[in-house]
């Protein structure tokens, strides 16, 4: 019976990996095996892959005021309106041929995305998702053009961990 427990435990993790508290006692092989359960094609269907670490209590107690809900709502509504005016649908609904039509990149942005595609081994689906997210980031920033900063931010949301 003792030999069975470690084999079963290898399929799960504690959930504290990467939070900086040293509470995670999982072996790197356990974490990798757990993360590998999510296939590439499944991950390609998710636009944003981000790690949200636990905040130290001091940060929670001394939190600075950010945008309030009304301000965020106004920015999102304006970005959505820009999308409807430009292409009569939201960015996430654009087909690959519509992406070619509505999402134009400059030379620098194309080079950045090409380099990222090679390094991150992006599939065609992942590449198109990055473009849609970059266009949305530009819309939220009230920018007609997609800049390298928008592409970089969109790419930063593709990291698994």
C-alpha positions as CSV (number, residue, x, y, z in Angstrom):
1,X,0.0,0.0,0.0
2,X,2.9,2.4,0.7
3,X,4.1,2.3,-2.9
4,X,0.7,3.4,-4.3
5,X,0.4,6.8,-2.4
6,X,3.3,8.5,-4.2
7,X,2.1,7.4,-7.6
8,X,-1.3,8.8,-7.0
9,X,0.1,12.0,-5.5
10,X,2.2,12.5,-8.6
11,X,-0.9,13.4,-10.6
12,X,-1.8,16.4,-8.4
13,X,-0.1,19.5,-7.1
14,X,-0.7,21.5,-4.0
15,X,-1.5,24.8,-5.8
16,X,1.2,26.9,-4.2
17,X,3.8,26.6,-6.9
18,X,5.3,30.0,-7.7
19,X,3.6,32.0,-4.9
20,X,6.9,32.7,-3.1
21,X,5.7,31.5,0.3
22,X,7.7,28.2,0.2
23,X,4.5,26.3,1.0
24,X,4.9,24.3,-2.2
25,X,6.6,21.0,-1.5
26,X,5.9,19.5,-4.9
27,X,8.7,18.1,-7.0
28,X,9.4,19.8,-10.3
29,X,8.5,16.6,-12.1
30,X,5.1,16.6,-10.4
31,X,4.4,20.2,-11.4
32,X,5.6,19.5,-15.0
33,X,3.4,16.4,-15.3
34,X,0.4,18.3,-13.9
35,X,0.9,21.2,-16.3
36,X,1.4,18.8,-19.2
37,X,-2.2,17.6,-18.8
38,X,-3.3,20.7,-20.5
39,X,-2.7,20.0,-24.2
40,X,-1.4,22.6,-26.6
41,X,-4.6,22.6,-28.7
42,X,-6.7,23.2,-25.5
43,X,-4.4,26.1,-24.4
44,X,-4.6,27.6,-27.9
45,X,-8.3,28.1,-27.3
46,X,-7.6,30.3,-24.3
47,X,-6.8,33.9,-25.0
48,X,-5.1,34.9,-21.8
49,X,-2.7,32.7,-19.8
50,X,-1.5,34.6,-16.8
51,X,-0.2,33.8,-13.3
52,X,-1.8,35.7,-10.5
53,X,0.4,35.5,-7.5
54,X,-0.9,36.0,-3.9
55,X,-0.4,39.5,-2.7
56,X,1.4,40.2,0.6
57,X,-0.9,41.5,3.3
58,X,1.0,44.8,3.4
59,X,0.1,45.4,-0.3
60,X,-3.5,44.7,0.4
61,X,-3.6,47.1,3.4
62,X,-1.8,49.9,1.5
63,X,-3.5,49.5,-1.8
64,X,-3.6,52.6,-4.0
65,X,-6.8,53.6,-5.6
66,X,-7.1,52.6,-9.3
67,X,-9.8,53.1,-11.9
68,X,-13.2,52.7,-10.5
69,X,-15.8,50.5,-12.2
70,X,-17.5,53.4,-14.1
71,X,-14.1,54.4,-15.6
72,X,-13.3,50.8,-16.6
73,X,-16.8,50.4,-18.0
74,X,-16.5,53.6,-20.1
75,X,-13.2,52.5,-21.5
76,X,-14.5,49.0,-22.4
77,X,-17.7,50.4,-23.9
78,X,-15.6,52.8,-26.1
79,X,-13.3,50.0,-27.2
80,X,-16.3,47.9,-28.1
81,X,-17.8,50.7,-30.0
82,X,-14.6,51.2,-32.0
83,X,-14.7,47.5,-32.9
84,X,-18.3,47.6,-34.0
85,X,-17.6,50.7,-36.1
86,X,-14.5,49.3,-37.7
87,X,-15.6,45.7,-38.4
88,X,-19.2,45.2,-37.2
89,X,-18.2,42.6,-34.7
90,X,-15.9,42.1,-31.6
91,X,-12.3,41.3,-32.2
92,X,-12.6,37.9,-30.7
93,X,-15.1,37.0,-33.4
94,X,-12.8,37.8,-36.3
95,X,-12.1,35.0,-38.7
96,X,-8.5,34.5,-40.1
97,X,-9.4,36.3,-43.3
98,X,-11.0,39.2,-41.4
99,X,-7.9,39.4,-39.2
100,X,-5.9,40.0,-42.4
101,X,-8.3,42.7,-43.4
102,X,-8.7,44.6,-40.1
103,X,-5.5,43.9,-38.2
104,X,-2.6,45.5,-39.9
105,X,0.9,45.5,-38.3
106,X,3.9,47.7,-39.1
107,X,7.2,46.2,-40.0
108,X,8.6,46.3,-36.4
109,X,5.4,44.7,-35.0
110,X,5.6,42.0,-37.7
111,X,9.2,41.2,-36.9
112,X,8.4,41.1,-33.1
113,X,5.5,38.7,-33.7
114,X,7.6,36.5,-36.1
115,X,10.3,36.2,-33.5
116,X,7.8,35.4,-30.8
117,X,6.1,32.8,-33.0
118,X,9.4,31.0,-33.4
119,X,10.4,31.2,-29.7
120,X,7.0,30.4,-28.3
121,X,6.2,27.9,-31.0
122,X,2.9,29.5,-31.7
123,X,0.4,27.5,-33.7
124,X,-1.7,29.3,-36.3
125,X,-4.5,29.5,-33.8
126,X,-2.2,30.9,-31.1
127,X,-0.8,33.5,-33.6
128,X,-4.3,34.7,-34.5
129,X,-5.3,34.9,-30.8
130,X,-2.3,37.1,-30.1
131,X,-3.3,39.4,-33.0
132,X,-6.9,39.6,-31.7
133,X,-5.7,40.4,-28.1
134,X,-3.2,43.0,-29.4
135,X,-6.0,44.7,-31.4
136,X,-8.2,44.7,-28.3
137,X,-5.3,46.2,-26.2
138,X,-4.9,48.9,-28.9
139,X,-8.7,49.6,-28.8
140,X,-8.6,49.9,-25.0
141,X,-5.8,52.4,-25.4
142,X,-7.7,54.3,-28.0
143,X,-5.0,53.7,-30.6
144,X,-5.8,53.3,-34.3
145,X,-2.5,51.4,-34.9
146,X,-1.2,48.3,-33.1
147,X,2.2,49.2,-31.7
148,X,5.0,46.9,-30.5
149,X,3.9,47.6,-26.9
150,X,0.4,46.2,-27.7
151,X,1.9,43.1,-29.4
152,X,4.4,42.7,-26.5
153,X,1.6,42.9,-23.9
154,X,-0.6,40.4,-25.9
155,X,2.4,38.0,-26.0
156,X,3.0,38.4,-22.3
157,X,-0.5,36.9,-21.8
158,X,0.6,33.7,-23.6
159,X,3.0,32.4,-20.9
160,X,1.8,29.2,-19.2
161,X,3.4,30.0,-15.8
